[in-house]
Amino acid sequence: MSTGDQSDDFEQLHALITNGEDIKGFLDGMTGFAAAMMSRSTGDRIECAVTLHRRKRSASIAGSSDEAVVLDEIEQRLGQGPCEEALETGAPVLLGDVATDRRWPQYRETLEAAGCRSALGIPLKLGPDAAGVLNFFAPATGLFTEDAIANAQVFAVMAGQALHLALRIAAADQLAENLRAAMEGRTAIDLACGIIMAQNRCSHDEAFEILRRGSSTRNQKLRALAEEIVGGFSGAPAAATHFED
């Protein structure tokens, strides 16, 4: 991989961060770039899939083609293959020839039936809260040479950095959304308490206790009941807290 190609790949990966709507969109774009890079490097059509593991989340799989996604999903279900071993060891794992390699017999049969003769797993470094691996699929043996593997590793470093940043942005966005929802819920509850205070001539604490008991009795979330009270009083939905994005 030339310096110019590396620069182009790096720029494309970072463009995905700003242009993509979510992590799935980033992963789809990343595998497309990875497949194109390896196709240039090997001189043949290479497909790529990626598996991403995040804490308390199910694995996310994306790919440069539907076939690549299916092959990666099968490997995940079987729990065997170069991708799984690369994820466990943190090092590249090559399946050079599905006809002669003795490892992972069930998965080799799947690859061979799909017309794939060789596969390569390249781990991504994503920090302590996530793990990922690129899975490359080749239609012939001998394509994943030392140079091709080295190129895949260089790309994986850039991809790992970009994905790590994308994950941090997604986590920050989720935190902001959770805060927004919490504050909007607080607004509805405060308004409902104000209505109850006016109707019952009671304190805020007493109004909140009335609201809490009503929520428990009706088996209804506190925020939902508060919004219902405010909506019934004003004839309009509860006011939302305004934020500057």
Beta strands, then each sheet from edge to edge (+ up, - down):
strand 1: 47-54
strand 2: 60-63
strand 3: 93-95
strand 4: 118-124
strand 5: 130-138
sheet 1: 2+ 1- 5+ 4- 3+
end
